[in-house]
Amino acid sequence: MTAPARFAALAALAVSLLAAPGARADEGMWLLTSPPTAAIKARYGYEVAPQWLERMQKSAVRFSTDGSASLVSADGLVMTNHHVGSDMLLKLSTPSRNLLQTGFYAPTREAELKCPDLEVNILWEIEDVTASVTGAEKSGMTAAEANTARRRTMAEIERGSQERTGLLSQIVTLYQGGRYHLYRYKRFTDVRLVWAPEEAIAFFGGDTDNFEYPRFCLDATFFRIYEDGKPFKPQHHLSWSPGGAADGELVFVFGHPGRTSRMFTVDHLRFDRDVANPWRLANLWRTEIQLQTFSGRSAENARVAREDLFGVANSRKAITGETAGLQDPVLIARKQKDEDALRAFVAKSPDLAKQIGDPWADLRKAHDGYRAWYAEDQLIHRLPLLRSDLFGRAMTIVRLADELPKPNADRLREYRDSDLENVYLELYSPAPISEKLEIAKIRSSLALMAERLGAEHPLVARALGGKSPQARAEELVRGSTLFDPAARRAMVEGGTKAVEASTEPLIRLARELDAENRAARTRFEDTVEAVERDAYARIAKARFAMLGESTYPDATFTLRLAYGPVKGYTDEGAAVPPFTDFSGLYRRADERRGQEGFELPARWVEARSRLNLSTPFNFVCTADIIGGNSGSPVVNGKGEVVGLIFDGNIQSLVADFIYDEAQNRAVAVDSRGILEALDKVYGAAPLVKELKGQGN
């Protein structure tokens, strides 16, 4: 089926997709504090024990960027996806040693490569602080005032927790404001690369097979956490299943899904369909073409832009699928039916109706107003220039000088004490920055701002400085000292005086744009975010009254539990088996020989005769996942690793707002395929031994 036809099919699928306000079947990205134990026991006869759940929690790892992972040995070995770790592979590469092309294996601990700016977190404690946060709201406050009061209180709770426990402390907003939980993490910044395959096998099939199934990808990578210079000795870690999973077997996924909007009102979904998604798609297509053009100019350009291009293409395909679902009137009608049921429940309870008012109308009014200045917000508040690594660091330096003298509670949220370590880790990273790519990014951003706001808009005029986007980008980048981490550090240590006196062109530009950027941010926070927090908190109250609290909140890039059996599905009347194997990999490579994305690495061609070609390679299960779950372990009832999540099928592209057990599938690398490849393709016997728990 062609890509347009596949996306059109998503809309037709919507008739059966939409979940009711309460979860059903295997739907749900569940909080570990409120697991669906009764539902799992009733359907599968499996008892989720608290001790088992704690082991899973403390074996799960969050990459501070955008992915999930897990501890899989007593010596701090961490498993995640190749595409989650590929940014580090690029940073550890050089023009003469491209780890994305060649792969990497450290046969000894001494050979492991230290990552320049990678932070990983392990969730250690969870505390419900809803009463403290919402207690900051006072009668008579506007939504904006209440939002500010909550943010100040959250900042102080986080700081107090961090000072008291020494753990990274972050408050998570759940149910769009219905609950607030304080998550405390163990934080690690000494992380080293152990093994990664070639990108050609990790992303076999390329963009053609992305979000498709069957798949044949070794999308796996191993890192190691170090503490005090030695391999981390975790309290808990996952063991490796000797036999993998079977068709129909119940499995669990523990990971960090990024964002869903299943609780959104119909009007909010219409806003995304008609305003936000078209804007995002237009800019993703634009950026993708520009990056392709840049990459086509040289092999080195292609190397340095590879991660940006992959991320943009992946996002473009995902949002295309989401939008196809939202454009189906049947889906919107079904969503409206569910919303009407909740509103009817509220109407029958006068006390509840009086307490919550009409949050749906409040949201509609806020989003209707936002439509008029959404584009301006994206260009001034979200600032396309922040795509540039150099400009992003310049803005961070300017903001640190302004924010650090303030009381913690008065700072912008990303500069609170609880977040500063991560700010400095990224700011002082020694990872190389490409001059050519930076010029291309800044030129593109300046051109976009000029096209959408007009070249004579005051902010655009200041950004361009009387030059064309290309000339201005060259001036800013080639005159910058911020390539050097020591220069960045010196500027931060010099504080406000150093920033105000600086002639560094990117620092001066960041100062020029800072005031308007802050004003646009405040406008958004006060007129959109504040209303959303207030209104959705009231809708959550209605949901709790109607359904109880045995419901899951939308995803927030925090640890969740998903579950379901290993199970195939039917696509266009044809059965899709749950497993693929190595023989299928070689057949597909032979069938698509010469096509981009389907060329096997040389070592895989050479190892063909040594492999057990019947070894399971990839599989699918019904676990409810979304972006951010990449790198999540798939475990059996014993808590043993049977797989590694790396994708969803095309039918799951609407999982941002709906779930369908019939066809939504999470795609994983099979644990047996990982071991077979490590042993017979990569000769990584010590790593195989460690995964099997046989020492090092």
ChimeraX attribute file (.defattr): number of C-alpha atoms within 10 A of each C-alpha:
attribute: neighborCount
match mode: 1-to-1
recipient: residues
	/A:1	8
	/A:2	7
	/A:3	10
	/A:4	11
	/A:5	9
	/A:6	14
	/A:7	21
	/A:8	16
	/A:9	18
	/A:10	24
	/A:11	23
	/A:12	16
	/A:13	18
	/A:14	23
	/A:15	15
	/A:16	15
	/A:17	24
	/A:18	22
	/A:19	18
	/A:20	16
	/A:21	17
	/A:22	16
	/A:23	16
	/A:24	13
	/A:25	15
	/A:26	20
	/A:27	22
	/A:28	24
	/A:29	30
	/A:30	22
	/A:31	18
	/A:32	17
	/A:33	12
	/A:34	13
	/A:35	21
	/A:36	22
	/A:37	13
	/A:38	13
	/A:39	15
	/A:40	18
	/A:41	12
	/A:42	10
	/A:43	10
	/A:44	13
	/A:45	11
	/A:46	14
	/A:47	14
	/A:48	15
	/A:49	9
	/A:50	12
	/A:51	9
	/A:52	13
	/A:53	17
	/A:54	14
	/A:55	15
	/A:56	26
	/A:57	23
	/A:58	22
	/A:59	27
	/A:60	30
	/A:61	30
	/A:62	27
	/A:63	21
	/A:64	14
	/A:65	13
	/A:66	17
	/A:67	25
	/A:68	33
	/A:69	31
	/A:70	30
	/A:71	27
	/A:72	27
	/A:73	25
	/A:74	19
	/A:75	19
	/A:76	24
	/A:77	26
	/A:78	26
	/A:79	26
	/A:80	27
	/A:81	27
	/A:82	29
	/A:83	22
	/A:84	22
	/A:85	24
	/A:86	18
	/A:87	17
	/A:88	23
	/A:89	23
	/A:90	20
	/A:91	18
	/A:92	19
	/A:93	18
	/A:94	14
	/A:95	11
	/A:96	7
	/A:97	12
	/A:98	19
	/A:99	22
	/A:100	24
	/A:101	16
	/A:102	16
	/A:103	21
	/A:104	20
	/A:105	22
	/A:106	17
	/A:107	15
	/A:108	11
	/A:109	14
	/A:110	7
	/A:111	12
	/A:112	18
	/A:113	20
	/A:114	19
	/A:115	20
	/A:116	20
	/A:117	19
	/A:118	21
	/A:119	20
	/A:120	21
	/A:121	21
	/A:122	23
	/A:123	21
	/A:124	16
	/A:125	14
	/A:126	16
	/A:127	12
	/A:128	15
	/A:129	18
	/A:130	18
	/A:131	10
	/A:132	14
	/A:133	21
	/A:134	19
	/A:135	13
	/A:136	17
	/A:137	18
	/A:138	11
	/A:139	7
	/A:140	8
	/A:141	11
	/A:142	15
	/A:143	21
	/A:144	20
	/A:145	15
	/A:146	23
	/A:147	23
	/A:148	19
	/A:149	19
	/A:150	17
	/A:151	20
	/A:152	19
	/A:153	19
	/A:154	25
	/A:155	25
	/A:156	18
	/A:157	20
	/A:158	24
	/A:159	21
	/A:160	15
	/A:161	19
	/A:162	18
	/A:163	13
	/A:164	9
	/A:165	11
	/A:166	14
	/A:167	21
	/A:168	23
	/A:169	27
	/A:170	21
	/A:171	21
	/A:172	19
	/A:173	17
	/A:174	21
	/A:175	25
	/A:176	24
	/A:177	21
	/A:178	22
	/A:179	19
	/A:180	21
	/A:181	16
	/A:182	20
	/A:183	22
	/A:184	23
	/A:185	23
	/A:186	16
	/A:187	21
	/A:188	16
	/A:189	19
	/A:190	21
	/A:191	25
	/A:192	24
	/A:193	25
	/A:194	23
	/A:195	23
	/A:196	27
	/A:197	26
	/A:198	22
	/A:199	23
	/A:200	22
	/A:201	24
	/A:202	23
	/A:203	22
	/A:204	26
	/A:205	24
	/A:206	18
	/A:207	15
	/A:208	13
	/A:209	18
	/A:210	19
	/A:211	21
	/A:212	16
	/A:213	24
	/A:214	20
	/A:215	27
	/A:216	28
	/A:217	27
	/A:218	27
	/A:219	30
	/A:220	25
	/A:221	26
	/A:222	23
	/A:223	23
	/A:224	25
	/A:225	24
	/A:226	19
	/A:227	13
	/A:228	7
	/A:229	8
	/A:230	13
	/A:231	18
	/A:232	19
	/A:233	15
	/A:234	16
	/A:235	10
	/A:236	18
	/A:237	24
	/A:238	24
	/A:239	20
	/A:240	22
	/A:241	19
	/A:242	13
	/A:243	11
	/A:244	17
	/A:245	25
	/A:246	16
	/A:247	15
	/A:248	13
	/A:249	14
	/A:250	21
	/A:251	26
	/A:252	27
	/A:253	29
	/A:254	30
	/A:255	32
	/A:256	30
	/A:257	27
	/A:258	21
	/A:259	17
	/A:260	21
	/A:261	16
	/A:262	21
	/A:263	21
	/A:264	21
	/A:265	20
	/A:266	19
	/A:267	18
	/A:268	19
	/A:269	21
	/A:270	17
	/A:271	17
	/A:272	18
	/A:273	18
	/A:274	15
	/A:275	17
	/A:276	16
	/A:277	19
	/A:278	15
	/A:279	15
	/A:280	17
	/A:281	19
	/A:282	12
	/A:283	16
	/A:284	21
	/A:285	16
	/A:286	14
	/A:287	20
	/A:288	20
	/A:289	15
	/A:290	16
	/A:291	23
	/A:292	15
	/A:293	13
	/A:294	16
	/A:295	19
	/A:296	12
	/A:297	10
	/A:298	10
	/A:299	10
	/A:300	17
	/A:301	19
	/A:302	18
	/A:303	17
	/A:304	22
	/A:305	18
	/A:306	18
	/A:307	18
	/A:308	15
	/A:309	20
	/A:310	16
	/A:311	13
	/A:312	20
	/A:313	18
	/A:314	17
	/A:315	17
	/A:316	21
	/A:317	20
	/A:318	21
	/A:319	19
	/A:320	20
	/A:321	25
	/A:322	24
	/A:323	22
	/A:324	21
	/A:325	30
	/A:326	23
	/A:327	17
	/A:328	17
	/A:329	14
	/A:330	18
	/A:331	21
	/A:332	20
	/A:333	14
	/A:334	19
	/A:335	22
	/A:336	15
	/A:337	14
	/A:338	19
	/A:339	19
	/A:340	12
	/A:341	14
	/A:342	18
	/A:343	17
	/A:344	11
	/A:345	17
	/A:346	23
	/A:347	13
	/A:348	10
	/A:349	12
	/A:350	10
	/A:351	10
	/A:352	16
	/A:353	16
	/A:354	11
	/A:355	12
	/A:356	18
	/A:357	14
	/A:358	15
	/A:359	18
	/A:360	20
	/A:361	12
	/A:362	16
	/A:363	23
	/A:364	18
	/A:365	14
	/A:366	17
	/A:367	22
	/A:368	14
	/A:369	13
	/A:370	18
	/A:371	15
	/A:372	11
	/A:373	11
	/A:374	16
	/A:375	17
	/A:376	17
	/A:377	18
	/A:378	17
	/A:379	21
	/A:380	22
	/A:381	21
	/A:382	15
	/A:383	16
	/A:384	19
	/A:385	23
	/A:386	17
	/A:387	16
	/A:388	20
	/A:389	18
	/A:390	26
	/A:391	24
	/A:392	17
	/A:393	23
	/A:394	27
	/A:395	21
	/A:396	23
	/A:397	26
	/A:398	24
	/A:399	21
	/A:400	21
	/A:401	21
	/A:402	14
	/A:403	20
	/A:404	18
	/A:405	12
	/A:406	12
	/A:407	11
	/A:408	18
	/A:409	21
	/A:410	17
	/A:411	20
	/A:412	17
	/A:413	16
	/A:414	14
	/A:415	21
	/A:416	22
	/A:417	22
	/A:418	24
	/A:419	16
	/A:420	13
	/A:421	16
	/A:422	17
	/A:423	17
	/A:424	15
	/A:425	15
	/A:426	17
	/A:427	22
	/A:428	18
	/A:429	16
	/A:430	16
	/A:431	18
	/A:432	16
	/A:433	16
	/A:434	17
	/A:435	15
	/A:436	16
	/A:437	20
	/A:438	21
	/A:439	23
	/A:440	20
	/A:441	23
	/A:442	26
	/A:443	21
	/A:444	23
	/A:445	22
	/A:446	23
	/A:447	20
	/A:448	20
	/A:449	25
	/A:450	21
	/A:451	11
	/A:452	13
	/A:453	17
	/A:454	14
	/A:455	19
	/A:456	11
	/A:457	13
	/A:458	11
	/A:459	20
	/A:460	23
	/A:461	16
	/A:462	15
	/A:463	23
	/A:464	23
	/A:465	13
	/A:466	11
	/A:467	13
	/A:468	15
	/A:469	23
	/A:470	16
	/A:471	14
	/A:472	19
	/A:473	24
	/A:474	19
	/A:475	15
	/A:476	21
	/A:477	23
	/A:478	15
	/A:479	13
	/A:480	19
	/A:481	17
	/A:482	24
	/A:483	19
	/A:484	15
	/A:485	18
	/A:486	14
	/A:487	13
	/A:488	20
	/A:489	15
	/A:490	11
	/A:491	21
	/A:492	21
	/A:493	15
	/A:494	13
	/A:495	17
	/A:496	20
	/A:497	12
	/A:498	15
	/A:499	23
	/A:500	14
	/A:501	10
	/A:502	13
	/A:503	13
	/A:504	15
	/A:505	19
	/A:506	24
	/A:507	27
	/A:508	20
	/A:509	20
	/A:510	23
	/A:511	18
	/A:512	14
	/A:513	18
	/A:514	17
	/A:515	11
	/A:516	14
	/A:517	19
	/A:518	14
	/A:519	13
	/A:520	19
	/A:521	16
	/A:522	15
	/A:523	15
	/A:524	18
	/A:525	18
	/A:526	19
	/A:527	16
	/A:528	19
	/A:529	18
	/A:530	20
	/A:531	25
	/A:532	26
	/A:533	22
	/A:534	22
	/A:535	24
	/A:536	24
	/A:537	20
	/A:538	24
	/A:539	26
	/A:540	21
	/A:541	21
	/A:542	22
	/A:543	22
	/A:544	14
	/A:545	15
	/A:546	15
	/A:547	14
	/A:548	11
	/A:549	14
	/A:550	13
	/A:551	20
	/A:552	20
	/A:553	23
	/A:554	23
	/A:555	27
	/A:556	19
	/A:557	22
	/A:558	18
	/A:559	25
	/A:560	26
	/A:561	24
	/A:562	23
	/A:563	25
	/A:564	23
	/A:565	20
	/A:566	23
	/A:567	24
	/A:568	20
	/A:569	18
	/A:570	11
	/A:571	11
	/A:572	8
	/A:573	7
	/A:574	8
	/A:575	10
	/A:576	16
	/A:577	15
	/A:578	21
	/A:579	26
	/A:580	24
	/A:581	21
	/A:582	22
	/A:583	18
	/A:584	17
	/A:585	23
	/A:586	18
	/A:587	11
	/A:588	17
	/A:589	20
	/A:590	13
	/A:591	11
	/A:592	14
	/A:593	13
	/A:594	10
	/A:595	12
	/A:596	13
	/A:597	19
	/A:598	23
	/A:599	20
	/A:600	20
	/A:601	17
	/A:602	9
	/A:603	13
	/A:604	19
	/A:605	13
	/A:606	11
	/A:607	13
	/A:608	15
	/A:609	10
	/A:610	11
	/A:611	16
	/A:612	15
	/A:613	17
	/A:614	12
	/A:615	20
	/A:616	24
	/A:617	27
	/A:618	30
	/A:619	29
	/A:620	31
	/A:621	31
	/A:622	29
	/A:623	30
	/A:624	28
	/A:625	35
	/A:626	24
	/A:627	23
	/A:628	25
	/A:629	30
	/A:630	30
	/A:631	37
	/A:632	30
	/A:633	36
	/A:634	27
	/A:635	26
	/A:636	21
	/A:637	14
	/A:638	11
	/A:639	21
	/A:640	24
	/A:641	28
	/A:642	26
	/A:643	31
	/A:644	31
	/A:645	31
	/A:646	29
	/A:647	27
	/A:648	28
	/A:649	19
	/A:650	22
	/A:651	27
	/A:652	26
	/A:653	27
	/A:654	28
	/A:655	25
	/A:656	22
	/A:657	21
	/A:658	25
	/A:659	31
	/A:660	23
	/A:661	20
	/A:662	15
	/A:663	20
	/A:664	26
	/A:665	30
	/A:666	28
	/A:667	30
	/A:668	31
	/A:669	31
	/A:670	27
	/A:671	26
	/A:672	23
	/A:673	25
	/A:674	22
	/A:675	22
	/A:676	21
	/A:677	22
	/A:678	20
	/A:679	17
	/A:680	18
	/A:681	18
	/A:682	19
	/A:683	14
	/A:684	17
	/A:685	15
	/A:686	17
	/A:687	24
	/A:688	19
	/A:689	14
	/A:690	17
	/A:691	21
	/A:692	16
	/A:693	15
	/A:694	11
	/A:695	13
	/A:696	13
